[in-house]
Amino acid sequence: MKSKKIVLLFSASLVVALFFSACNKSDPNSPTSLDKSSTVILKANGKTATNINSIASANGNLSLSTFNISLSKINIQENSGFDGEQTGENNDGGSNNGDTEAPDILLNGPFTFNIASGSVDVGTFAVYPGTFKQVDLNFFTDVNPPFNGNSLFVNGDFVKSNGNVIPFVLQSKFSNTFQTLISGTGITVTQNSTVPVTIMFDFDKMFANINFDSATITNGTIIIDETNNSSLLQSFENNLNNSVELED
């Protein structure tokens, strides 16, 4: 049994999603029956060029304590050359445009995870063999702690270049859908295979050009939300669109 590792990075236009390339009905990897003989092990993680305690920022760096994400569903779109819907436990097949050849895999959440401490298991899902072309990630505003009505909750410290440390909290109600395309020929899952796939969030890209040193400080803390330092929140949400990618 062959296992192929795939890493997905969280990029831009909240357009960033999972695996892809067209595979027609003559594809040798196309399934011959309606058997979900393959497995996708879905994980989430974050990455930086250095480490999570030293993310570059103007006049200092950031150290993350938590990075909580809430998703309502994950829609994996494939083109295996096999008509039908991938329905069953944990997924509800359907097509976004009604005329795609292959089934979609709709993984219903909510999915919540904290990626500040490393890789997190999102779930293991049985799928039909095929070539994955696209993944949609739907952000979800969760009323439960630590989100409290947000879809992203981040906290940590801003360490200034002079050594001063200022705690920060970032809360976002981001509710868009990330659509991530896989470049090249896509990700092919063969019959009877297990493929680990990691949704990778690039912290360096998320926090690029966000000047924490310019933030207003409230009771000793930098608060970034809709009413506090809202321009920094807007920059962060704009960066989300370019901070998720797929790595082989």
ABEGO torsion letter per residue (X at the ends): XBBBBBBBBBBBAGBBBBBBEBBBAABAABBABBBBABBBBBBBBBBBABBAABBBBBGEBBBBABBBBBBABBBBBBBAGBBEBBBEBGBBBEBAAGABABBBBBBBOBBBBBAAAEBBBAEBBBBBBEBBABBBBBBBBBABOAAGGBABBBBEBBBBAAGBBBBBBBBBABABBBBBBBBEAEBBBBBGBBBBBBBBBBAAAAABGBBAAABBBBGGBBBBBAABGAAAAAAAAAAAAAABBBBX
